[in-house]
Amino acid sequence: MKVVPALKWFHNWVGFVISICMLIVLTTGVYLGGMDMLKRMDDKGQQYVPLTIEQKAHATEYIFEHYPEMSSVRFPTEHTPFIEGATRGQSIAFDSELNEISHHKVTDIPLWTTMFWLHRNFLLGDVGKYINAWASLVGGLVTLVGIYLWWRVRKTFRLKHSIPTNTKSSSLVKSHIQLGLFISVPLFLLCITGFLITYKGLWMDSLKHQPSVEMVEAVNNYPVSQANDWQSQLQTAQDLWPESLLVAVNKPRQKKPDPDAPKTAKPQSVDFSIRFDSHADVWLRQADSITMNHQQGTIKAALKHSDRDLSGRVASFVRPLHDALNMPLKYVVFITLVAVVGTLILLFSTVTFYRRIFKSKKKK
């Protein structure tokens, strides 16, 4: 079999087989993206007022003490002008006086939960998760093959063909080709990052930055803050990177205590991650972090995104590129539009492929 016919067969037949999986993923992605946009545009009636270190320290202490289930305290920014306590599946918004103004739980929105798990694993548990991952990988390959096939006929490109003028197969195919070209690169990235989110072992090690000797010596020379004192520790962290904006404090999620385990007299030592935005227009927010031991007041690590090696910087974008975590609102809008267009071109291709293969057989 020659290369080009083989690639056309792969693009048509394999693309048709995985189209059901991809349609589920893309349509649910449109819903999830739309809900994310609505959430981000809700300012809770607050106006952005920057907090002092003293106010950030007070908010951190108050939320972690009164809402121990929260794993993150986020301070007001121009994008989210309110204080927020967050953990997996829920968030609580506060005004500057730490009055609770909203409580969001995804479990309170059954449709969102259903759509999320449809997107993640087709409601089939681990089996569906791995089917989804491999369908995403194959979808990425189908997209690459489509780019190559378009390149061979690029002289026929006409912008007016992007929108079908009727329901004839020829019009739908032309629209599929042109629209597919426009979203090919971001769609490929969404497919590959979706695969990598399931197979975290392929990239998570790249995030485990090995500090250089100079960085280790610098950490050892950092000033020691007062033990168990948030204001002292946040001030030390801010003084370390005075040009950056301190935007969040995260604590590791705690495992549920084992009732049969012996109780220790000393409380467990916890290392908190103090997050920064380097500058206002950075794409990946909260990318720089200082790890502080709260009980001792000592800095354990200080790492800026720019200090990572290339593999670490690339790995840092695996999840953000897929679900816009810590990315700007305009990126959420962009990938949601990609999902909308992707849904349309899959529908066009499914209709034309069905007509070409199955209806032609009926006529015979």
Disulfide bonds with the S-S distance in Angstrom:
none
